[in-house]
């Protein structure tokens, strides 16, 4: 994500890193970072790690910003999220 943001900014595209958690198919959440770029009057979400454009709804953002902001996640500690219901993807 850091490299993606650096390359986007080098091209003159406003970009930022989001940090939070992402839900995995095995039922667990893990800390993760993904990207947003501002084009066409709005923010677009990408996850270069998972090859998602746009990033899916399994991403829960806690913070946006550089490494100094990301360190704030360490203060949160362990996060417990209970998934009440999950809907399978619809393939058209």
Secondary structure, 3 states (H helix, E strand, C coil): CHHHHHHHHHCCCEEEEEEEEEECCCCCEEEEEEEEEEECCEEEEEECCCCEECCCCCEEEEEECCHHHHCCHHHHCCCCCCCCCCCCCCCC
